[in-house]
């Protein structure tokens, strides 16, 4: 099985296990996980979202805390337009890894769904991180939101196009709630408005 896997034979790698009635052990389970993830990556690259998800779910049944598999599953769900599932998985992965790549991915999903409040909240978290890659992604977000001063203060690299790192700034987020309709049938609307003043 491992020899076939190393040769790139993903279809035949598990064939000896499927024919055998010997129970799985740690070694065979690891092989299964590797094959499922490799199949998933191939399916994802071929835009076969169903195939990718199916193999990733199989891998996660073996290793539920596999961050790599969970992250790819999040992107697969996002491609399937199952956005809430994608967000839940990506938030779990980011809590587990706390790295710039996952944070940037989560930030992109928040933005694509129009969740500005959570986008700003995450960007501020990443801006406070000691990892320069996280700070750079936060700066890119601030700049895209029309806050170049905030971007410059987070990432003051001379090679970047941000200016105004020395300016003072005040940041706030205003929340608005509005309830309409009669009791029992009322609807609650909620909005968040991030405000940044720089001078």
Backbone bond lengths (Angstrom), bond angles and torsions (degrees), N, CA, C in turn:
res aa  C-N    CA-C-N  psi(-1)  N-CA   C-N-CA  omega(-1)  CA-C   N-CA-C  phi
1 X - - - 1.453 - - 1.513 112.35 -
2 X 1.343 116.79 -48.45 1.468 120.67 -179.66 1.526 110.47 -64.78
3 X 1.344 117.09 -37.55 1.471 120.45 -179.84 1.519 109.91 -63.05
4 X 1.310 117.22 -44.31 1.452 120.93 178.89 1.530 110.87 -64.18
5 X 1.335 115.94 -39.42 1.467 119.96 178.72 1.523 110.81 -62.52
6 X 1.338 116.74 -45.60 1.463 120.84 -179.75 1.524 111.53 -63.13
7 X 1.335 116.99 -28.52 1.466 121.29 178.72 1.526 111.91 -85.33
8 X 1.323 116.33 1.02 1.460 120.33 178.09 1.511 114.65 84.74
9 X 1.316 117.32 11.12 1.461 121.21 179.40 1.528 109.07 -86.63
10 X 1.330 116.09 79.97 1.458 120.55 -175.39 1.523 112.40 -72.20
11 X 1.322 116.48 -27.41 1.458 119.18 -179.16 1.531 111.51 -75.48
12 X 1.338 116.05 -33.28 1.457 118.91 -177.17 1.506 115.21 -97.96
13 X 1.341 116.94 -5.48 1.462 120.25 -174.05 1.530 112.67 -62.04
14 X 1.315 116.64 -34.58 1.466 119.75 -176.87 1.523 112.68 -97.13
15 X 1.313 116.59 -1.26 1.466 119.67 -177.12 1.530 113.02 -57.08
16 X 1.354 118.63 -44.29 1.477 117.59 178.27 1.521 112.95 -60.62
17 X 1.336 116.09 -34.00 1.470 119.35 179.40 1.520 110.95 -71.99
18 X 1.314 116.12 -37.84 1.460 119.37 -178.66 1.530 110.85 -67.51
19 X 1.328 116.99 -32.88 1.467 120.62 -179.60 1.525 111.91 -78.30
20 X 1.332 115.38 -24.75 1.457 119.98 -174.16 1.528 111.17 -84.40
21 X 1.303 115.62 147.85 1.465 120.39 175.42 1.525 111.12 -100.34
22 X 1.340 115.78 7.44 1.463 120.36 179.30 1.530 108.85 -74.07
23 X 1.333 118.27 131.40 1.473 120.58 179.52 1.536 111.26 -60.51
24 X 1.319 115.87 150.44 1.460 120.61 177.40 1.522 110.59 -66.13
25 X 1.332 115.12 146.77 1.457 121.05 170.48 1.524 107.20 -123.66
26 X 1.323 117.81 -174.01 1.458 121.09 -176.82 1.524 112.07 -58.05
27 X 1.330 116.28 -38.37 1.464 120.73 -177.52 1.531 111.23 -68.10
28 X 1.322 117.16 -45.58 1.461 119.34 -178.68 1.529 111.40 -71.70
29 X 1.328 116.75 -33.42 1.463 119.45 176.47 1.522 110.88 -65.83
30 X 1.329 116.85 -38.27 1.460 120.21 177.04 1.526 110.32 -63.33
31 X 1.327 116.82 -41.83 1.462 120.31 177.56 1.526 110.63 -61.23
32 X 1.319 115.79 -45.70 1.464 118.91 178.88 1.534 110.70 -57.33
33 X 1.331 116.03 -45.58 1.457 120.28 -179.12 1.534 111.57 -60.96
34 X 1.330 116.65 -44.75 1.466 120.84 178.96 1.526 111.39 -61.52
35 X 1.314 116.27 -42.93 1.471 120.33 -179.14 1.525 110.79 -66.94
36 X 1.327 116.91 -44.52 1.460 119.77 -179.79 1.531 110.84 -60.87
37 X 1.332 116.78 -42.04 1.464 119.56 -179.18 1.530 111.48 -68.85
38 X 1.317 116.59 -38.45 1.463 119.97 177.88 1.526 110.39 -65.64
39 X 1.324 116.92 -42.09 1.462 120.39 176.35 1.528 110.68 -62.07
40 X 1.332 115.87 -39.61 1.459 120.31 -179.38 1.528 110.94 -64.19
41 X 1.332 116.78 -44.56 1.469 119.59 179.88 1.529 110.48 -62.44
42 X 1.334 116.84 -40.18 1.462 120.70 178.92 1.531 110.28 -64.64
43 X 1.326 116.05 -44.03 1.461 120.12 179.23 1.532 110.70 -64.24
44 X 1.328 116.27 -40.82 1.469 120.35 179.60 1.527 110.54 -62.32
45 X 1.324 116.45 -44.89 1.464 120.71 179.41 1.529 111.38 -62.24
46 X 1.334 115.84 -28.91 1.468 121.04 178.75 1.529 112.47 -91.56
47 X 1.336 116.03 9.04 1.467 122.64 178.66 1.533 112.55 62.69
48 X 1.325 115.39 26.70 1.464 121.60 175.21 1.529 106.89 -93.53
49 X 1.317 116.14 81.69 1.464 120.58 -172.97 1.525 111.43 -64.91
50 X 1.335 116.92 -38.55 1.466 119.48 -179.76 1.531 110.42 -64.10
51 X 1.332 116.77 -45.94 1.461 120.34 179.21 1.515 112.00 -62.49
52 X 1.329 116.28 -39.68 1.466 120.17 178.83 1.517 110.62 -63.40
53 X 1.328 116.45 -47.50 1.464 120.58 -178.52 1.526 111.44 -63.24
54 X 1.304 116.52 -41.26 1.471 120.91 -178.70 1.527 111.03 -60.79
55 X 1.332 116.69 -45.11 1.464 120.58 -179.18 1.530 111.45 -71.87
56 X 1.313 117.58 -36.64 1.462 120.05 178.64 1.524 111.55 -66.76
57 X 1.309 116.72 -39.27 1.464 119.79 177.22 1.525 110.55 -64.11
58 X 1.343 116.53 -37.16 1.466 119.78 177.08 1.522 110.88 -65.33
59 X 1.347 116.61 -40.80 1.464 120.66 178.22 1.523 111.29 -64.77
60 X 1.324 116.40 -39.27 1.463 120.25 -177.89 1.527 112.44 -73.85
61 X 1.303 117.51 -21.41 1.467 118.91 173.33 1.532 110.33 -68.25
62 X 1.328 115.98 -25.85 1.462 120.71 178.55 1.526 110.73 -87.00
63 X 1.339 115.86 -45.05 1.471 121.60 -179.40 1.530 109.14 -128.16
64 X 1.318 117.83 83.76 1.466 121.45 -173.92 1.525 114.89 -59.88
65 X 1.332 117.97 -24.28 1.459 120.45 -177.23 1.529 112.58 -100.49
66 X 1.312 117.93 15.80 1.460 121.84 179.36 1.525 108.99 -69.42
67 X 1.332 116.74 103.12 1.464 121.35 -175.20 1.529 111.90 -64.57
68 X 1.327 116.70 -36.07 1.464 120.11 179.76 1.528 110.56 -61.61
69 X 1.317 116.49 -46.56 1.465 120.62 -179.89 1.524 111.03 -66.35
70 X 1.329 116.97 -40.23 1.464 119.85 -179.56 1.526 110.98 -65.41
71 X 1.324 116.58 -40.67 1.462 119.20 -179.09 1.532 110.94 -64.95
72 X 1.329 117.07 -43.26 1.459 119.45 178.62 1.527 110.73 -66.58
73 X 1.330 117.29 -33.97 1.459 120.21 176.33 1.532 110.22 -65.43
74 X 1.337 116.85 -38.33 1.464 120.26 177.67 1.529 110.52 -59.91
75 X 1.333 116.75 -46.89 1.464 119.84 179.15 1.519 111.37 -66.30
76 X 1.335 117.01 -33.78 1.462 120.38 177.63 1.525 110.18 -64.73
77 X 1.329 116.73 -45.84 1.467 120.41 177.53 1.530 110.78 -62.15
78 X 1.322 116.26 -36.62 1.465 119.91 178.34 1.533 109.67 -63.75
79 X 1.328 117.31 -42.52 1.467 121.26 178.50 1.523 110.92 -65.43
80 X 1.326 116.38 -29.22 1.463 121.01 177.78 1.527 111.85 -82.25
81 X 1.333 116.14 2.89 1.461 123.23 -178.35 1.531 112.33 64.52
82 X 1.314 115.46 26.35 1.466 120.94 174.06 1.537 106.67 -99.36
83 X 1.334 113.47 69.20 1.459 121.44 -165.81 1.518 113.32 -64.09
84 X 1.307 117.38 -42.52 1.462 119.13 -177.55 1.522 111.70 -64.52
85 X 1.333 116.85 -37.40 1.462 119.80 175.79 1.529 109.72 -65.17
86 X 1.333 115.63 -43.11 1.462 120.26 179.67 1.521 110.96 -59.50
87 X 1.325 116.78 -43.88 1.463 120.92 179.66 1.519 111.87 -63.36
88 X 1.321 116.55 -45.36 1.463 120.44 -178.44 1.528 110.78 -60.48
89 X 1.333 116.31 -43.00 1.461 119.95 -179.53 1.515 111.09 -68.78
90 X 1.353 117.00 -44.06 1.457 120.29 -177.60 1.533 111.56 -66.71
91 X 1.325 117.11 -36.54 1.463 120.35 176.16 1.529 110.38 -62.93
92 X 1.321 116.32 -39.49 1.464 120.90 178.02 1.527 111.01 -64.68
93 X 1.344 116.12 -42.23 1.466 120.33 179.67 1.523 110.52 -65.88
94 X 1.336 116.93 -42.09 1.463 119.73 -179.48 1.519 111.03 -64.84
95 X 1.320 116.99 -39.04 1.468 120.38 176.71 1.525 110.36 -62.98
96 X 1.319 116.05 -32.20 1.460 121.48 -178.87 1.530 111.95 -78.04
97 X 1.338 117.27 -41.52 1.461 121.54 -172.38 1.530 113.76 -99.74
98 X 1.333 117.11 -38.27 1.463 121.79 -177.97 1.536 111.81 53.03
99 X 1.330 116.95 42.20 1.460 119.72 -179.79 1.519 110.25 -111.12
100 X 1.339 115.46 164.65 1.459 120.44 -174.11 1.523 112.95 -67.15
101 X 1.332 116.93 -37.55 1.465 119.85 -177.57 1.527 111.08 -64.40
102 X 1.344 116.11 -46.06 1.461 119.43 179.57 1.520 111.00 -68.62
103 X 1.328 116.55 -39.54 1.457 120.19 177.44 1.520 111.46 -61.47
104 X 1.322 115.97 -42.33 1.459 119.75 178.39 1.517 111.59 -64.35
105 X 1.335 116.59 -38.69 1.459 120.53 177.56 1.516 111.77 -64.27
106 X 1.324 116.16 -43.84 1.461 120.67 178.79 1.521 110.39 -63.90
107 X 1.323 116.47 -40.46 1.462 121.08 178.45 1.530 110.27 -61.61
108 X 1.312 117.26 -40.79 1.467 121.42 178.62 1.527 111.44 -63.56
109 X 1.338 116.22 -40.01 1.465 118.98 -179.90 1.523 110.39 -68.25
110 X 1.340 117.00 -42.17 1.465 119.80 175.81 1.529 110.52 -56.05
111 X 1.333 116.62 -46.99 1.461 120.80 -178.72 1.523 111.36 -63.32
112 X 1.323 116.70 -42.10 1.465 119.90 -176.86 1.523 111.98 -66.15
113 X 1.329 116.70 -25.60 1.465 120.35 178.93 1.524 112.14 -92.90
114 X 1.329 116.66 -0.40 1.455 120.47 179.05 1.513 114.23 77.88
115 X 1.326 117.82 16.37 1.467 121.38 -179.37 1.528 108.66 -86.47
116 X 1.315 115.46 79.67 1.458 121.11 -174.72 1.527 111.79 -67.69
117 X 1.331 116.76 -38.41 1.470 119.70 -177.96 1.523 110.98 -59.98
118 X 1.332 117.22 -48.62 1.461 120.06 -179.34 1.531 111.11 -71.78
119 X 1.334 116.76 -29.32 1.469 120.02 175.89 1.522 110.23 -61.27
120 X 1.325 116.76 -48.24 1.465 120.46 179.98 1.526 111.28 -65.51
121 X 1.326 116.18 -40.33 1.466 119.48 -179.92 1.524 110.84 -60.72
122 X 1.337 116.51 -46.51 1.458 120.10 179.91 1.521 110.93 -67.39
123 X 1.315 117.56 -41.06 1.467 120.75 -179.67 1.528 110.84 -60.84
124 X 1.330 117.04 -38.55 1.474 119.88 178.25 1.527 110.55 -67.00
125 X 1.338 116.70 -38.19 1.460 119.82 175.96 1.528 110.62 -61.14
126 X 1.326 116.17 -45.68 1.455 120.82 -178.70 1.529 111.19 -68.07
127 X 1.319 116.69 -31.89 1.467 120.38 178.63 1.523 111.68 -66.57
128 X 1.339 116.30 -27.56 1.466 120.65 -179.93 1.520 112.57 -87.34
129 X 1.326 116.66 -3.58 1.460 121.73 -178.73 1.522 110.46 -73.53
130 X 1.331 116.25 149.91 1.462 120.52 177.19 1.528 112.30 -78.74
131 X 1.326 117.01 -16.03 1.462 121.39 -179.83 1.528 109.23 -73.07
132 X 1.329 118.71 118.58 1.469 120.29 -178.70 1.528 113.18 -61.64
133 X 1.329 117.87 -29.15 1.464 120.00 178.42 1.533 111.09 -67.68
134 X 1.332 116.18 -38.42 1.465 119.69 176.67 1.525 110.29 -65.62
135 X 1.323 115.87 -42.56 1.464 120.26 179.39 1.532 110.95 -63.93
136 X 1.311 116.78 -37.08 1.460 120.31 179.50 1.526 111.24 -65.36
137 X 1.339 116.54 -42.07 1.461 119.97 178.71 1.527 110.70 -65.69
138 X 1.332 116.28 -37.50 1.466 119.52 176.55 1.523 110.42 -64.76
139 X 1.332 116.45 -42.23 1.464 120.56 178.90 1.522 111.19 -62.19
140 X 1.312 116.75 -41.51 1.469 120.31 177.52 1.529 110.72 -59.41
141 X 1.343 115.27 -40.97 1.465 118.91 178.62 1.522 110.65 -64.34
142 X 1.342 117.02 -48.21 1.466 120.17 -179.95 1.524 110.97 -57.01
143 X 1.323 115.59 -43.81 1.460 119.94 -179.04 1.530 110.69 -63.71
144 X 1.339 116.80 -40.09 1.468 120.37 -179.86 1.519 111.84 -66.91
145 X 1.342 116.40 -21.94 1.454 121.54 -179.52 1.533 112.01 -94.69
146 X 1.327 116.56 11.49 1.460 120.65 178.18 1.506 113.49 77.02
147 X 1.336 117.22 31.69 1.465 121.34 179.12 1.522 109.39 -124.95
148 X 1.347 117.69 68.72 1.467 120.15 -176.61 1.520 113.50 -65.08
149 X 1.328 117.07 -30.26 1.466 119.18 179.20 1.529 109.68 -66.50
150 X 1.311 116.26 -46.11 1.461 119.93 177.01 1.524 110.30 -59.33
151 X 1.334 116.33 -42.07 1.464 120.52 179.05 1.520 110.80 -61.11
152 X 1.318 116.68 -44.15 1.465 120.76 -177.85 1.515 111.99 -66.18
153 X 1.327 116.61 -35.55 1.457 119.48 -179.03 1.527 111.41 -72.97
154 X 1.306 116.89 -25.88 1.457 120.55 177.47 1.519 110.66 -82.94
155 X 1.337 116.71 -39.73 1.464 121.60 -177.37 1.525 108.45 -133.29
156 X 1.328 116.98 96.81 1.464 121.30 -175.79 1.524 112.74 -99.00
157 X 1.320 116.62 24.64 1.464 121.78 177.77 1.530 109.53 -58.55
158 X 1.323 117.13 130.11 1.460 121.79 -178.99 1.522 112.29 -61.19
159 X 1.336 117.06 -24.30 1.456 120.39 -178.52 1.533 112.40 -80.34
160 X 1.321 116.69 -8.74 1.451 120.19 179.22 1.525 109.32 -88.62
161 X 1.308 116.13 163.01 1.469 119.64 -176.49 1.523 112.54 -93.70
162 X 1.322 117.96 5.06 1.451 120.05 -178.19 1.528 110.28 -76.65
163 X 1.327 116.48 142.87 1.457 121.58 176.92 1.518 109.16 -131.87
164 X 1.346 114.92 160.89 1.458 119.66 177.04 1.507 113.79 95.92
165 X 1.322 117.28 25.01 1.464 119.81 -176.77 1.520 112.09 -63.02
166 X 1.349 117.60 -25.93 1.452 120.07 -177.36 1.510 114.24 -88.63
167 X 1.322 117.78 -3.24 1.460 120.34 -177.39 1.520 111.14 -74.00
168 X 1.334 115.33 153.85 1.459 120.60 174.90 1.522 108.77 -85.06
169 X 1.319 116.09 152.40 1.454 118.37 179.94 1.522 109.78 -146.43
170 X 1.298 114.89 153.86 1.454 122.90 174.72 1.530 106.66 -127.60
171 X 1.311 116.75 130.35 1.459 120.59 -179.80 1.521 109.44 -120.58
172 X 1.316 115.58 142.55 1.463 120.88 176.94 1.518 108.67 -154.03
173 X 1.312 115.61 156.86 1.461 120.98 175.17 1.514 108.16 -126.82
174 X 1.325 116.17 122.61 1.455 121.30 -179.78 1.521 109.68 -98.90
175 X 1.315 116.49 135.10 1.459 121.50 179.46 1.530 109.02 -112.36
176 X 1.301 116.13 138.79 1.457 121.87 -178.87 1.523 108.69 -128.39
177 X 1.329 116.83 129.54 1.462 121.48 176.28 1.523 108.51 -123.39
178 X 1.332 115.24 137.93 1.462 120.05 -179.67 1.526 109.06 -138.01
179 X 1.328 116.09 128.85 1.455 121.30 -179.40 1.523 108.73 -114.46
180 X 1.325 115.28 128.86 1.459 119.61 -179.06 1.522 110.56 -128.16
181 X 1.341 116.06 157.47 1.464 120.21 177.05 1.513 112.40 94.53
182 X 1.308 115.66 173.17 1.461 121.54 179.91 1.522 110.77 -79.45
183 X 1.323 114.98 163.50 1.468 119.49 177.38 1.527 109.75 -58.89
184 X 1.324 115.44 135.67 1.457 120.11 179.33 1.509 113.18 94.30
185 X 1.337 115.98 -27.71 1.476 119.71 178.83 1.524 110.79 -123.09
186 X 1.321 116.43 10.94 1.468 120.24 -175.09 1.520 111.01 -71.60
187 X 1.296 114.16 155.80 1.460 121.55 177.04 1.527 109.03 -120.37
188 X 1.300 115.65 139.05 1.454 121.39 -179.38 1.516 108.80 -109.51
189 X 1.315 115.91 122.87 1.469 121.54 176.75 1.523 108.66 -108.63
190 X 1.301 115.96 140.30 1.462 121.04 -178.71 1.517 109.76 -135.83
191 X 1.322 116.25 134.82 1.459 121.25 179.52 1.519 109.04 -134.19
192 X 1.334 115.80 153.42 1.465 121.41 176.67 1.518 107.98 -127.65
193 X 1.351 116.16 135.41 1.451 120.97 -178.05 1.519 109.95 -127.83
194 X 1.334 117.61 99.56 1.469 119.65 176.62 1.522 110.31 -71.53
195 X 1.323 116.95 134.28 1.462 121.95 -178.56 1.522 108.55 -127.60
196 X 1.324 116.56 131.86 1.446 121.37 176.39 1.517 109.51 -127.87
197 X 1.340 116.57 126.56 1.461 121.87 175.97 1.512 108.57 -111.77
198 X 1.302 117.67 126.10 1.464 121.92 179.74 1.525 109.24 -125.80
199 X 1.353 115.70 139.08 1.475 119.03 178.72 1.517 108.95 -154.09
